Amino acid sequence: MYFPILKGKEFELKALRELVDHLSPGNLYPVIEPLNIKKDYLIETIDKISPKGFIPLVVINPRQDEYETTVNSNISSDLKKGINVSQGSTFHPCIKIFDENDTNALSFASTFDESFAIYIEGTITSKMIPILQRAELVLLNPAKNTNHVVWNTLSKVVVFSDGFSKEERNLDYPAESDYDSLHLTYNQYHNAIGFGDYTILPEKFKKGGGPAYVITLHLSYIDNTRFNKVYVRHFSSYTNTQTQSNPGGKFKEALNLLVNHVNSNSHKFVHTEGLKGFYVYHQSNHYPGLGIPKKLSIKHHIESIYQY
């Protein structure tokens, strides 16, 4: 089972909403950590995807972006009041815990009286085990959790990684970077029932800046000539890299590179809905802004991994 971890920004939620009509349900469980206190779009997304069999795990104690100052928040009841239960809308509550020092989250998880999942950002320790064992499912990063004595006490685990190599500047992206191979190895971990990743975004949320000096498009693929590992191709604009002018022209440069590369290496890429979207903008010669390309890259990544 695949658990892509998303931050709940509008273009990420749109990616999910647009995908559900093109994927078979049953093995895709998106993990969503809300960023915006206004929950309307998240509720609409749950209403769109869950009746079709794509049940999201929603972090009910979010603490990023607009939730940074509301450490004790619990948005579960707000979501339940908002979603259309009569039409089959639902979600799995998920409690995020940083590590053993995250006392608020640990206390919350120790008293929560519904079925829930736990999403561990850092390291688990033995003193956390009684609380973790209350959860139906625990998501953890194996790179940060190598103590299998502790790990083995958990009944169901989802392993995830921060595979995307985020650069500070788009100018610094190479032509290609490694991603990970959890889709191949997750079942080697004790009690792992699935795997997850952050698609083509980094683990840590960072507010976006202004117009870009360089526009870079990202395209994931599984290379069957290199042991079926995941890689990400990066396509960057190359003119006027010292100014923020002409974003439409820079998008066209990056998009031309992407389309030309895929045309020359068509066998390497799954021809997903996300990839089709890039071709639509290439044919129309239209610049849709920076959110749409990220949405298309996320869609392409999720589809490519899911269909492996």
C-alpha positions as CSV (number, residue, x, y, z in Angstrom):
1,M,0.0,0.0,0.0
2,Y,1.2,3.5,-0.9
3,F,0.9,6.4,1.5
4,P,1.9,9.7,-0.2
5,I,2.4,12.4,2.4
6,L,1.0,15.8,1.4
7,K,0.9,19.2,3.2
8,G,-2.6,20.2,2.4
9,K,-1.9,23.1,0.2
10,E,-4.5,23.7,-2.5
11,F,-2.4,22.4,-5.4
12,E,-1.6,19.2,-3.5
13,L,-5.2,18.6,-2.7
14,K,-6.2,19.3,-6.3
15,A,-3.7,16.7,-7.4
16,L,-5.6,14.1,-5.2
17,R,-9.0,15.3,-6.4
18,E,-8.0,15.0,-10.0
19,L,-6.4,11.6,-9.6
20,V,-9.2,9.6,-8.0
21,D,-11.1,9.1,-11.3
22,H,-8.0,7.6,-12.9
23,L,-6.7,5.2,-10.2
24,S,-8.2,2.0,-8.7
25,P,-9.0,2.3,-5.0
26,G,-7.7,0.0,-2.3
27,N,-4.0,0.6,-2.1
28,L,-3.7,4.4,-2.0
29,Y,-4.0,6.1,1.4
30,P,-2.9,9.8,1.2
31,V,-1.6,11.3,4.4
32,I,-2.6,15.0,4.7
33,E,-1.2,17.5,7.2
34,P,-3.4,20.6,7.0
35,L,-1.7,24.0,6.7
36,N,-4.7,26.4,6.6
37,I,-7.0,27.1,9.5
38,K,-9.8,27.5,7.0
39,K,-10.8,23.9,6.3
40,D,-13.3,24.3,3.4
41,Y,-11.0,22.9,0.7
42,L,-9.8,20.1,2.8
43,I,-13.4,19.1,3.6
44,E,-14.3,19.3,-0.1
45,T,-11.3,17.1,-0.9
46,I,-12.4,14.4,1.7
47,D,-15.9,14.6,0.2
48,K,-14.5,14.1,-3.3
49,I,-12.0,11.2,-2.7
50,S,-13.2,9.1,0.3
51,P,-16.6,8.0,-1.2
52,K,-14.6,6.6,-4.1
53,G,-12.5,4.4,-1.8
54,F,-9.5,6.7,-1.2
55,I,-9.6,7.2,2.5
56,P,-7.1,9.8,3.7
57,L,-5.2,9.9,6.9
58,V,-5.6,13.4,8.2
59,V,-3.3,14.9,10.8
60,I,-5.7,16.2,13.4
61,N,-3.1,18.1,15.5
62,P,-1.4,20.0,12.7
63,R,1.4,22.4,13.6
64,Q,2.8,23.9,10.4
65,D,2.1,27.2,8.8
66,E,-1.1,28.7,10.2
67,Y,-1.2,26.1,12.9
68,E,2.2,26.9,14.4
69,T,0.7,28.9,17.3
70,T,-2.1,26.4,18.0
71,V,-0.1,23.5,19.5
72,N,-3.1,22.0,21.3
73,S,-5.4,22.1,18.4
74,N,-7.6,19.1,17.5
75,I,-9.4,19.6,14.2
76,S,-11.1,16.1,14.1
77,S,-14.5,17.3,15.3
78,D,-14.5,20.3,12.9
79,L,-13.8,18.0,10.0
80,K,-16.5,15.5,11.1
81,K,-19.0,18.3,11.3
82,G,-18.0,19.5,7.8
83,I,-17.8,16.4,5.7
84,N,-20.8,14.8,4.0
85,V,-21.1,11.6,6.1
86,S,-24.4,10.7,4.5
87,Q,-22.7,10.4,1.1
88,G,-19.9,8.2,2.5
89,S,-17.3,10.8,3.4
90,T,-14.8,9.7,6.0
91,F,-11.1,10.0,7.1
92,H,-8.7,8.3,9.4
93,P,-7.6,10.5,12.3
94,C,-3.8,10.7,12.5
95,I,-1.8,12.2,15.3
96,K,1.6,13.6,14.5
97,I,4.4,13.2,17.1
98,F,7.9,14.6,16.7
99,D,9.7,12.5,19.2
100,E,9.8,11.5,22.9
101,N,9.9,15.2,23.9
102,D,6.7,16.0,22.2
103,T,4.7,15.9,25.4
104,N,1.5,17.5,24.1
105,A,1.1,15.1,21.2
106,L,2.0,12.1,23.3
107,S,-0.5,13.1,25.9
108,F,-3.1,13.6,23.2
109,A,-2.4,10.1,21.7
110,S,-2.6,8.5,25.1
111,T,-6.2,9.6,25.7
112,F,-7.6,9.7,22.1
113,D,-10.6,7.3,22.2
114,E,-11.1,6.5,18.5
115,S,-9.2,4.3,16.0
116,F,-6.3,6.4,14.9
117,A,-2.8,6.3,13.2
118,I,0.4,7.9,14.5
119,Y,2.9,9.7,12.2
120,I,6.4,10.0,13.8
121,E,8.6,12.7,12.3
122,G,11.6,11.9,14.4
123,T,12.9,8.9,16.4
124,I,10.9,6.5,18.5
125,T,12.1,5.3,21.9
126,S,11.1,2.6,24.3
127,K,9.2,4.9,26.6
128,M,6.9,5.9,23.7
129,I,5.9,2.3,23.0
130,P,2.8,2.0,25.2
131,I,1.3,5.1,23.4
132,L,2.4,3.9,20.0
133,Q,0.8,0.5,20.6
134,R,-2.6,2.2,21.0
135,A,-2.5,3.2,17.4
136,E,-3.9,1.1,14.6
137,L,-0.9,2.1,12.4
138,V,2.4,3.9,12.9
139,L,4.2,5.8,10.1
140,L,8.0,6.1,10.7
141,N,11.1,6.9,8.8
142,P,13.6,3.9,8.9
143,A,16.5,6.3,8.3
144,K,15.7,7.8,11.7
145,N,14.7,4.6,13.4
146,T,17.3,1.8,13.3
147,N,16.4,0.3,16.8
148,H,14.5,-2.7,15.7
149,V,14.0,-3.9,19.3
150,V,11.7,-0.9,19.7
151,W,10.3,-1.2,16.2
152,N,9.4,-4.8,16.6
153,T,6.9,-4.0,19.3
154,L,4.6,-2.4,16.8
155,S,2.0,-4.4,15.0
156,K,1.5,-2.4,11.8
157,V,4.0,0.0,10.3
158,V,4.3,2.2,7.3
159,V,7.8,3.2,6.4
160,F,8.4,6.5,4.6
161,S,11.3,8.5,3.4
162,D,12.2,12.1,2.4
163,G,13.5,11.1,-1.0
164,F,13.3,14.4,-2.8
165,S,16.6,16.3,-2.9
166,K,15.4,19.9,-2.4
167,E,17.8,22.6,-3.5
168,E,17.8,26.1,-2.0
169,R,17.9,27.5,-5.5
170,N,16.3,26.1,-8.7
171,L,19.5,27.0,-10.4
172,D,21.3,24.3,-8.4
173,Y,19.3,21.3,-9.5
174,P,21.3,18.8,-11.5
175,A,19.8,17.1,-14.5
176,E,18.8,14.2,-12.4
177,S,18.8,13.1,-8.7
178,D,18.3,9.9,-6.8
179,Y,15.0,9.4,-5.0
180,D,14.6,6.1,-3.1
181,S,13.7,2.5,-3.4
182,L,11.1,1.9,-0.6
183,H,8.6,0.7,-3.2
184,L,11.0,-2.3,-3.6
185,T,12.2,-2.8,0.0
186,Y,9.4,-1.8,2.4
187,N,8.3,-5.4,2.8
188,Q,11.7,-6.2,4.2
189,Y,11.0,-4.1,7.3
190,H,9.3,-5.8,10.3
191,N,5.5,-5.5,10.2
192,A,5.5,-3.0,7.4
193,I,2.3,-3.0,5.4
194,G,3.2,-0.2,3.1
195,F,5.4,2.7,2.3
196,G,5.2,6.5,1.8
197,D,7.0,9.5,0.6
198,Y,6.6,13.3,0.1
199,T,6.3,13.1,-3.7
200,I,8.4,15.8,-5.3
201,L,8.2,18.1,-2.2
202,P,10.6,18.1,0.8
203,E,9.5,17.0,4.3
204,K,9.8,20.4,5.9
205,F,7.3,23.0,4.8
206,K,8.7,26.3,3.6
207,K,6.6,29.2,2.6
208,G,7.0,30.1,-1.0
209,G,8.8,33.2,-2.1
210,G,8.3,35.6,-5.0
211,P,8.8,35.1,-8.7
212,A,11.6,32.6,-9.5
213,Y,14.9,33.4,-11.1
214,V,14.9,29.9,-12.6
215,I,11.8,27.7,-13.2
216,T,12.5,24.0,-12.6
217,L,10.0,21.2,-13.5
218,H,10.4,17.8,-11.8
219,L,9.5,14.4,-13.3
220,S,9.8,11.1,-11.4
221,Y,10.4,7.8,-13.1
222,I,11.3,4.2,-12.2
223,D,14.4,3.1,-14.1
224,N,14.2,-0.6,-15.0
225,T,17.9,-0.4,-16.2
226,R,19.0,0.6,-12.7
227,F,17.3,-2.0,-10.5
228,N,13.9,-0.2,-10.7
229,K,15.0,2.6,-8.4
230,V,13.2,5.9,-8.5
231,Y,14.9,9.0,-9.9
232,V,13.7,12.5,-10.6
233,R,14.6,14.4,-13.7
234,H,14.9,18.2,-13.3
235,F,14.3,20.6,-16.2
236,S,15.4,24.2,-15.6
237,S,15.1,27.4,-17.5
238,Y,18.4,28.8,-18.6
239,T,18.1,32.4,-19.7
240,N,18.0,35.5,-17.6
241,T,18.9,33.5,-14.5
242,Q,19.9,36.7,-12.5
243,T,16.5,38.3,-12.9
244,Q,12.9,37.4,-12.0
245,S,11.5,38.7,-15.3
246,N,9.6,36.7,-17.9
247,P,8.3,33.7,-15.9
248,G,6.2,32.6,-18.8
249,G,9.2,32.4,-21.1
250,K,11.2,30.5,-18.4
251,F,8.3,28.1,-17.9
252,K,8.3,27.5,-21.7
253,E,12.0,26.8,-21.7
254,A,11.8,24.3,-18.9
255,L,8.7,22.7,-20.5
256,N,10.4,22.4,-23.9
257,L,13.2,20.5,-22.2
258,L,10.8,18.2,-20.4
259,V,8.8,17.4,-23.5
260,N,11.9,16.8,-25.7
261,H,13.4,14.5,-23.1
262,V,10.2,12.5,-22.6
263,N,9.8,12.2,-26.4
264,S,13.3,10.9,-26.7
265,N,12.9,8.5,-23.7
266,S,9.3,7.6,-23.9
267,H,9.8,4.1,-22.6
268,K,11.2,5.4,-19.3
269,F,8.1,7.3,-18.2
270,V,4.6,6.2,-17.2
271,H,2.3,8.3,-19.4
272,T,0.2,9.6,-16.5
273,E,-2.5,12.2,-16.2
274,G,0.1,14.5,-14.8
275,L,2.4,14.1,-17.7
276,K,-0.5,14.6,-20.1
277,G,-1.1,17.9,-18.4
278,F,2.4,19.1,-19.2
279,Y,1.8,18.3,-22.9
280,V,-1.4,20.2,-22.8
281,Y,0.4,23.4,-21.7
282,H,3.2,22.7,-24.1
283,Q,0.7,22.5,-27.0
284,S,-1.3,25.6,-25.9
285,N,1.8,27.6,-25.2
286,H,0.2,28.8,-22.0
287,Y,1.9,29.7,-18.7
288,P,-0.5,28.7,-15.8
289,G,1.6,30.0,-12.9
290,L,3.8,28.0,-10.6
291,G,1.2,26.0,-8.6
292,I,-0.1,24.1,-11.6
293,P,3.3,22.6,-12.6
294,K,3.8,21.4,-9.0
295,K,0.3,19.8,-9.1
296,L,1.2,18.0,-12.4
297,S,4.5,16.8,-11.0
298,I,2.7,15.5,-7.8
299,K,0.1,13.7,-9.9
300,H,2.7,12.2,-12.1
301,H,4.8,11.0,-9.2
302,I,1.8,9.4,-7.3
303,E,0.6,7.7,-10.5
304,S,4.1,6.4,-11.4
305,I,4.7,4.9,-8.0
306,Y,1.2,3.6,-7.6
307,Q,1.2,1.8,-11.0
308,Y,4.5,0.1,-10.4
